[in-house]
Every structure is written in C-alpha cells, then in structure tokens.
Amino acid sequence: MLENGKISVRQFTVLVALYTVGTAILIIPSILAAKAMQDIWIAGLIGLGSGLGLVFFYWKISERFQFMNLVEILEKCFGKWIGKAVAFSYFTFYIFILSTFVLRDIGDFMLTVMMVETPIEAIHIIFLAVVLYGVKLGLEAFTRTTELFLPWIVILFVVLFITLLPQIEFTNILPIMENGIQPVLRSSLSFIVFPFLELVVFLMIIPYVNEPKKTKKAFLLGTALGGGLLILIATLSILVIGVTETARSIYPTYDLSKTINIREFFQRVEAFMALIWFITVFVKLVVLTYALCLGMASVFNVQDYKLLTLPIGLLLYIVSLVIFPSSTYLIEFTPIYDFYAVLWMLMPVFIWLVSLVRGKPV
C-alpha cells in the first residue's frame, strides 16, 4: 500500500468540508451573481442538491469497486495498461490543471489585494513549499492539522455573520425569478462544476479511511456543510453589497468583509476573511497535490509517493505561472472551464457503465 496512514470518518468529514469551501469562498458569489443575479440563493440550493447527488455517485463507484483508489478502479475496468494510460491522462489533464488553477488563485489574490509589489513567483514558492511539506507529512498528519483549523474557521465565520446582520437589505433579493429559470439553471451548473465536480479527487482518499464503508454519510455531510457555507456567503454578498457589486467584483467576499465597521472600533476585518481563505486553499491544494502524487505513484509503480512531491511541485510552480498571463484571463476562462470539467465528468460515468456491463467486481 502506497499510504500507511489512516484517518477517521470524522476527519474525512472535516477534510471534505474545508476542501469544498476551498478557493470557492472568495469567488463563487461573483460567478453565481453574474448569471442568477438576485436569485443566487436558488441557484445555490439547486447546485448543492445536484452536488450531493454527484458525491453519492462518486461514493457508489468507490463502494462498487471495494473501496479501491481511482487508479486501481481504472485498471480493474480497462485492464492494466489501458487503465494506467487513462489514469495518467485524467491526473494530468484534470487534477494537475486544477491544482495549477488553485495555486494561481492564491498568487493573483495576494497581488491584487495585499502584496501588490511582491513578485508572484515568490508568493507561489512560499505557499507551495508549505503545501509540499504537508504532503510529505502524509495523509494522517495533515488531516489532523485540518481538525485544528476547523474551530477557528467556525468562530471567524460566526463573528463575520453577526457583524454583517445590521447591513442586510432583503430588498436586494427581490423580485424572485425576475428573469425566469434559465439564468438560475446556468448559474447552478457553474456551482456544480465548481466545487462539487472536483470532489472526485476523494476517490483517492476513501480507501485510507479506517472505516471506508461509513464514509457515505461523512462524504455527504462534509459536502453539505461546505456547500451550505458557500450559499450563505454568496447570499450575504447580495444582501449586503448588492447584485451589481457582487457580480462585478473579483473577490466579493473580501469586499463584503471590508464593509464591517462597528462604531469605528471593530473594522478592517478583511484580514480574517483572508485568513479563512488561506486555510481552506491550503487544505484544497494539499489534497489535490497528495492525490496527484499518489495517483502518479500508482501509475508508474513508485513504492513511495513522497519521492514525487518535489518534481510534481516544480511542475505545478512552472505551469501555474504560464497557464494564464493575468487574473483577467482566468476570469474569462471560467465559462470554458465549466465545459472542460464536465467533459472529464464523463470518465466516472464511463467507469460506472463499464462496471455494469462487466458485472460487479469482486
């Protein structure tokens, strides 16, 4: 076995929840508001419901294949060599590309709102070094770390929510369904793709939960918690700063936190929002990089996946710098990414169909 560590069902729930929040917490409100406008909460609920269905589908695949990891599932479906080739393509053109997006997100955010004079290369090196260290520690160690993060994130969110209550304008979500159902459905599709489609990466982690048969509830609960938090933040953005500002802003959640000002005493709390984001992005990128190293180690029969952390980290660093010239290109790429990601969704569907044709694996 490539990974000797084991995590509990509770730790798995926390990992899924923080991964789901991930990079989405800062940018999902603008993505949803651009299409659904004041109906952002309806689009969010539809997206979350569909996302839970998707997660259940992922878990059924894992259960059907006796909780093997994704590479082993592909080899079981298509044979050793074709399975390895499909796995290599999937991890290269989806998981790896997704990881570079996440790394680029952190660099663009820091350059835009915090460290405008700092070279993006320096930001990527520092953040990636911490991520690779987390991967090197192993699944059990970095999952314990995420448990330590959770109470602080909950406290910060509760404080932010309470302090925003006086600024809420419920007229901002009226009229309901003014533009019909179509914009809402288009918006919900974006929410399904980002972040719920990306939860397929947990097919690499479920085998290392100490009771994998109990992960169904944990997977669904973690997704619901993370998705519910995103809907709450997106709706708050509309209620406080309005539809136009939410849709136009690159980081509406960060702008939302800047509006907090209680008697000139409690203000400039955007640093707390940035801290939450750094934590959830760290968790997401560690999970992705871990899955990437583990997957490639399975493909190339490398006994210790940790040997691949440095070369994969170097590739992530290089590609994250050249994949987009600026954050503007990243925003323009969002609609294309929806289509690109949905194409890769066909792979789990194909796995399921092949397993039905060939009969349940033993």
Secondary structure as GFF3:
##gff-version 3
##sequence-region A 1 362
A	DSSP	alpha_helix	9	21	.	.	.	ID=ss1
A	DSSP	alpha_helix	24	36	.	.	.	ID=ss2
A	DSSP	three_ten_helix	37	39	.	.	.	ID=ss3
A	DSSP	alpha_helix	40	64	.	.	.	ID=ss4
A	DSSP	alpha_helix	70	78	.	.	.	ID=ss5
A	DSSP	alpha_helix	80	90	.	.	.	ID=ss6
A	DSSP	pi_helix	91	96	.	.	.	ID=ss7
A	DSSP	alpha_helix	97	109	.	.	.	ID=ss8
A	DSSP	pi_helix	110	114	.	.	.	ID=ss9
A	DSSP	alpha_helix	120	137	.	.	.	ID=ss10
A	DSSP	alpha_helix	139	164	.	.	.	ID=ss11
A	DSSP	three_ten_helix	165	167	.	.	.	ID=ss12
A	DSSP	three_ten_helix	170	173	.	.	.	ID=ss13
A	DSSP	alpha_helix	182	193	.	.	.	ID=ss14
A	DSSP	three_ten_helix	196	204	.	.	.	ID=ss15
A	DSSP	three_ten_helix	206	208	.	.	.	ID=ss16
A	DSSP	three_ten_helix	212	214	.	.	.	ID=ss17
A	DSSP	alpha_helix	215	241	.	.	.	ID=ss18
A	DSSP	alpha_helix	243	248	.	.	.	ID=ss19
A	DSSP	alpha_helix	252	258	.	.	.	ID=ss20
A	DSSP	beta_strand	261	262	.	.	.	ID=ss21
A	DSSP	beta_strand	266	267	.	.	.	ID=ss22
A	DSSP	alpha_helix	270	299	.	.	.	ID=ss23
A	DSSP	three_ten_helix	305	308	.	.	.	ID=ss24
A	DSSP	alpha_helix	309	322	.	.	.	ID=ss25
A	DSSP	alpha_helix	327	358	.	.	.	ID=ss26
###
